[in-house]
Amino acid sequence: MKRLRLTTAGESHGPGLTAVLSGLPAGLPVDKEKIALDMRRRMHGYGRGHRMQIEQDEAIIRGGVRDGQTLGSPVAFWIENRDFKNWSTVMDAYEVDPVQAEKKRLKSPRPGHADLAGGLKYLRRDLRDVLERASARESAARVAAGALAKLLLAHLGVEIRSGVRFLGAIGVDRPVPSWDDIQLVDDSSPLRAIHRDLEERMVELVDQAKKDGDTLGGAVTVIAHNVPVGLGSYVHWDEKLDGRLARALMSVPAVKAIEIGAAITASAGLGSSAHDAIGYSPESGWQRPTNRAGGLEGGVTNGEDIVITAYKKPISTLRKGLPSVDLDTLEPHRSQYERSDVTALPAAGVIAEAMMALVLADAALEKFGGDSLEEVLVHFEASCDLQRRWPAS
Ligand SMILES: Cc1cc2nc3c(=O)[nH]c(=O)nc-3n(C[C@H](O)[C@H](O)[C@H](O)COP(=O)(O)O)c2cc1C
């Protein structure tokens, strides 16, 4: 990100998480309830483990906001880990209880996690030192920052929503969802499924996986609606917005593939059915009857909805374990079980929204930048006006 910069710190069972977001303009009204709503949405979802019953994530602002408005300085958030009280002897910054720490030591790395690679990289013998930071708990800090990015984007008319497109193989054959589909997602439904008719079967699948000590993956689709034309650029490879979005969404824990628009189906077909025809009418301006490109052409937003599906692998911590090795004996040993979700797809959608919001807000500030919200909006209106008049001189 060029204009916006997000740094997070904190461990899964440490005292809490810190997020610092720099680059927002001054004068952006900060809606406490909107931040709280996204924090709650991230915690929701059928198939989550016991941890989410302990936490009641609240993002407390510790800097950068005064009297309900941003100041243009970095915004700092603090999110307490309520579970820390159960881990203080093991996670204390200066001294841990050696007996308790040994009990909680992670010594048979879990395939699919950073455990083994992180242990070798940082030369940690207790793989908890890896797990604690690699855990998806960190994503709570991203959601808090993403909520601020969404507030900025709302001033430009942009909305972002997500839903579970498929879980396991249930729903895998359904077409790429549209904005109309995604608006039907009920945030209070067990799995925030885009296709409500599939939800009952999805819940049964989660129950079965849980019974079997197994886990599930799937895919979430995130859509940004009413996006200004011209965010991103084709002139340099690292400015292409498709790449920037893919990187950000790929960073959501356990996401292993990104699809923009209908890319997967389109790639297996012919060019004549892969692209979106261009039309124009004086009343409605530029028109695209389809949106297979998912709102991005040449790495630039084209005014259509940005549609991205993030494919998430099944959760790596299995109650029944996976083949691994004990670090002390170097003998085969099942991977250790650490309290875990069966699936976290609904939450992954909320995190993906936050990542999309951060990238789009960053790109919007690049194009319409200013030190205050007023200045950004003046630049935005001027740009819209010029585009409305284009190509007439
Ligand atoms: C919201 C959310 C919750 C997650 N919860 C768990 C979990 O309880 N147990 C687990 O093994 N992995 C969980 N994951 C996935 C791991 O964080 C992730 O697979 C791991 O950090 C390795 O990173 P990578 O899969 O991106 O390579 C979760 C992911 C997300 C997005």
The ligand as an SDF file (V2000), in Angstrom:
LIG
                    3D

 31 33  0  0  0  0  0  0  0  0999 V2000
  -10.7690  -16.5570   10.5810 C   0  0  0  0  0  0  0  0  0  0  0  0
   -9.8010  -17.6750   10.4830 C   0  0  0  0  0  0  0  0  0  0  0  0
   -9.7200  -18.5850   11.5250 C   0  0  0  0  0  0  0  0  0  0  0  0
   -8.8310  -19.6300   11.4580 C   0  0  0  0  0  0  0  0  0  0  0  0
   -8.8200  -20.5390   12.4710 N   0  0  0  0  0  0  0  0  0  0  0  0
   -7.9790  -21.5840   12.4160 C   0  0  0  0  0  0  0  0  0  0  0  0
   -7.9940  -22.5660   13.4290 C   0  0  0  0  0  0  0  0  0  0  0  0
   -8.7810  -22.4930   14.3910 O   0  0  0  0  0  0  0  0  0  0  0  0
   -7.1290  -23.5840   13.3240 N   0  0  0  0  0  0  0  0  0  0  0  0
   -6.2680  -23.7220   12.2730 C   0  0  0  0  0  0  0  0  0  0  0  0
   -5.5220  -24.6730   12.2300 O   0  0  0  0  0  0  0  0  0  0  0  0
   -6.2250  -22.8030   11.2970 N   0  0  0  0  0  0  0  0  0  0  0  0
   -7.0670  -21.7430   11.3290 C   0  0  0  0  0  0  0  0  0  0  0  0
   -7.0530  -20.8340   10.3180 N   0  0  0  0  0  0  0  0  0  0  0  0
   -6.0900  -20.9770    9.2180 C   0  0  0  0  0  0  0  0  0  0  0  0
   -4.6640  -20.7170    9.6520 C   0  0  0  0  0  0  0  0  0  0  0  0
   -4.5400  -19.4660   10.2800 O   0  0  0  0  0  0  0  0  0  0  0  0
   -3.7020  -20.7940    8.4580 C   0  0  0  0  0  0  0  0  0  0  0  0
   -3.9700  -21.9070    7.6740 O   0  0  0  0  0  0  0  0  0  0  0  0
   -2.2690  -20.8950    8.9580 C   0  0  0  0  0  0  0  0  0  0  0  0
   -1.9360  -19.7170    9.6420 O   0  0  0  0  0  0  0  0  0  0  0  0
   -1.2600  -21.1360    7.8480 C   0  0  0  0  0  0  0  0  0  0  0  0
   -1.2450  -20.0900    6.9400 O   0  0  0  0  0  0  0  0  0  0  0  0
   -1.5910  -20.3180    5.4110 P   0  0  0  0  0  0  0  0  0  0  0  0
   -2.6820  -21.3580    5.3900 O   0  0  0  0  0  0  0  0  0  0  0  0
   -2.0950  -19.0090    4.9360 O   0  0  0  0  0  0  0  0  0  0  0  0
   -0.3710  -20.8010    4.7330 O   0  0  0  0  0  0  0  0  0  0  0  0
   -7.9740  -19.7820   10.3380 C   0  0  0  0  0  0  0  0  0  0  0  0
   -8.0490  -18.8590    9.2930 C   0  0  0  0  0  0  0  0  0  0  0  0
   -8.9570  -17.8230    9.3470 C   0  0  0  0  0  0  0  0  0  0  0  0
   -9.0450  -16.8650    8.2150 C   0  0  0  0  0  0  0  0  0  0  0  0
  1  2  1  0
  2  3  1  0
  2 30  2  0
  3  4  2  0
  4  5  1  0
  4 28  1  0
  5  6  2  0
  6  7  1  0
  6 13  1  0
  7  8  2  0
  7  9  1  0
  9 10  1  0
 10 11  2  0
 10 12  1  0
 12 13  2  0
 13 14  1  0
 14 15  1  0
 14 28  1  0
 15 16  1  0
 16 17  1  0
 16 18  1  0
 18 19  1  0
 18 20  1  0
 20 21  1  0
 20 22  1  0
 22 23  1  0
 23 24  1  0
 24 25  2  0
 24 26  1  0
 24 27  1  0
 28 29  2  0
 29 30  1  0
 30 31  1  0
M  END
$$$$
